[in-house]
Amino acid sequence: MGDSTVWTLAIAAVTGGTAVLASWVTSRGSTRAARIQAEIAARSQRAERLRESRRTAYLDLIEQTHRMGELFWEISTVLRLPRSEARTSTLGELQDREVAEYAKIRRCARVVELEGPPAAAAAALTLQKATRPFYAAIRADLTGDPGGHDAFDAAYRPFWKALEDFVDAAQDAHQQD
């Protein structure tokens, strides 16, 4: 009977040890699976936040570009008027508004540059720079250059083309996210 008890105890010890070992292995596997699942969820959330912040940045720049375009149409209307003190005064006020709107478009372009990707950032900066000829044309007109109006009108096509290029780059970036 003594041998049987020893064997029973040995079998019980091996069985218990196997159960403990199996439990420990299962626990480690479950912990690792939970950690991997948490990392995947966190990565997914970060990717979604990046996608949304990029989308917001792109839309803000597009919206600001349209505001600038509306202002440019106002300026173009005034440039068609005959030269007078009232016209000069109005152009000066519109130029001040243009500077303020430029600051906004510059900020929007910088946010896109920060958010990326590089192709969208480059297109945003090109769009920002496409506003410069308008400013130069107003300055020219205000200093008496008769070609200011023509230069202003010539700036529209590159400006709207830069917007189209930015929208294309933003769409490509958004689809890759």
C-alpha positions in Angstrom: 0.0 0.0 0.0 2.9 2.3 0.6 4.0 2.0 -3.0 0.6 2.8 -4.3 0.3 5.9 -2.2 3.7 7.1 -3.4 2.6 6.5 -7.0 -0.7 8.2 -6.4 1.1 11.2 -4.8 3.6 11.3 -7.6 0.9 11.2 -10.3 -1.1 13.9 -8.4 2.0 16.0 -8.2 2.8 15.6 -11.9 -0.9 16.3 -12.7 -1.0 19.3 -10.5 2.3 20.6 -11.8 1.1 20.1 -15.4 -2.1 22.0 -14.5 -0.2 24.9 -13.0 2.2 25.0 -15.9 -0.7 24.8 -18.4 -2.4 27.6 -16.5 0.7 29.7 -16.5 1.3 29.2 -20.3 -2.4 30.0 -21.0 -2.2 33.1 -18.8 1.0 34.3 -20.6 -0.7 33.7 -24.0 -3.8 35.6 -22.9 -1.8 38.5 -21.6 0.2 38.6 -24.8 -2.9 38.5 -26.9 -4.5 41.2 -24.9 -1.4 43.4 -25.2 -1.3 42.9 -29.0 -5.0 43.7 -29.3 -4.6 46.8 -27.2 -1.6 47.9 -29.4 -3.6 47.3 -32.6 -6.5 49.3 -31.2 -4.2 52.2 -30.1 -2.6 52.2 -33.6 -6.0 52.3 -35.2 -7.1 55.1 -33.1 -3.9 57.1 -33.8 -4.4 56.5 -37.5 -8.0 57.7 -37.4 -7.1 60.8 -35.4 -4.3 61.6 -38.0 -6.8 61.0 -40.8 -9.3 63.4 -39.2 -6.8 66.1 -38.4 -5.5 66.0 -41.9 -9.0 66.1 -43.3 -9.8 69.2 -41.2 -6.5 70.9 -42.2 -7.2 70.3 -45.9 -10.8 71.6 -45.6 -9.6 74.7 -43.7 -7.1 75.5 -46.4 -9.7 75.0 -49.2 -12.2 77.1 -47.4 -9.7 79.9 -46.8 -8.6 79.8 -50.4 -12.2 80.3 -51.5 -12.4 83.3 -49.1 -9.3 84.7 -50.7 -10.8 84.1 -54.2 -14.0 86.0 -53.2 -11.8 88.9 -52.0 -9.8 88.9 -55.2 -13.1 89.2 -57.2 -13.9 92.3 -55.1 -10.5 93.7 -55.7 -10.8 93.0 -59.4 -14.1 94.9 -59.6 -12.5 97.9 -58.0 -9.5 97.7 -60.3 -11.8 98.1 -63.2 -13.1 101.5 -61.9 -11.5 104.7 -63.2 -8.7 106.0 -61.1 -9.9 108.3 -58.3 -9.2 109.1 -54.7 -12.2 106.9 -53.7 -10.9 104.0 -55.8 -7.4 104.4 -54.2 -8.9 104.5 -50.7 -11.0 101.4 -51.4 -8.0 99.5 -52.8 -6.0 100.4 -49.8 -8.7 98.9 -47.5 -9.0 95.8 -49.7 -5.2 95.4 -49.6 -5.4 95.5 -45.8 -8.1 92.8 -45.9 -5.9 90.8 -48.3 -3.0 90.9 -45.9 -5.3 89.7 -43.1 -6.7 86.9 -45.2 -3.2 86.0 -46.4 -2.2 85.5 -42.7 -5.0 83.0 -42.4 -4.1 81.1 -45.6 -0.5 81.0 -44.5 -1.5 79.5 -41.1 -3.7 76.9 -42.9 -0.9 76.0 -45.2 1.5 75.5 -42.3 -1.0 73.2 -40.5 -1.2 71.1 -43.7 2.6 71.1 -43.8 2.7 69.9 -40.2 0.0 67.2 -40.8 1.5 66.0 -44.1 2.1 64.0 -46.1 4.9 65.7 -48.1 3.0 65.9 -51.4 0.0 67.6 -49.7 2.3 69.9 -47.8 4.2 71.0 -51.0 0.9 71.6 -52.8 -0.4 73.7 -49.8 2.8 75.9 -49.9 2.5 76.3 -53.7 -1.1 77.4 -53.2 -0.1 79.9 -50.5 2.6 81.3 -52.8 0.0 81.6 -55.6 -1.5 84.6 -53.7 1.7 86.7 -54.1 1.0 88.0 -57.6 -2.3 89.4 -56.5 -0.6 91.4 -53.7 2.1 92.6 -56.1 -0.5 93.7 -58.7 -2.4 95.8 -56.1 0.9 97.4 -55.0 1.7 98.1 -58.6 -1.7 99.7 -59.2 -1.5 101.8 -56.1 1.8 103.2 -57.2 0.4 104.2 -60.5 1.5 101.3 -62.7 -1.2 100.9 -65.4 -0.4 97.2 -65.8 -1.5 96.4 -62.3 -5.1 95.4 -63.3 -3.8 93.1 -66.1 -1.3 91.5 -63.8 -4.0 91.0 -61.2 -6.3 89.3 -63.8 -3.4 87.1 -65.0 -2.9 85.8 -61.4 -6.3 84.0 -61.3 -5.5 81.0 -63.5 -2.3 80.0 -61.6 -4.1 80.6 -58.3 -7.1 78.3 -59.2 -4.7 75.7 -60.7 -2.7 75.6 -57.5 -6.0 75.0 -55.6 -6.9 72.1 -58.0 -3.4 70.7 -57.5 -3.8 70.9 -53.8 -7.2 69.2 -53.8 -5.8 66.4 -55.9 -2.8 66.0 -53.5 -5.2 66.1 -50.5 -7.5 63.4 -52.1 -4.5 61.2 -52.8 -3.3 61.6 -49.2 -6.7 61.0 -47.8 -7.2 57.8 -49.8 -3.8 56.4 -48.7 -4.7 57.0 -45.0 
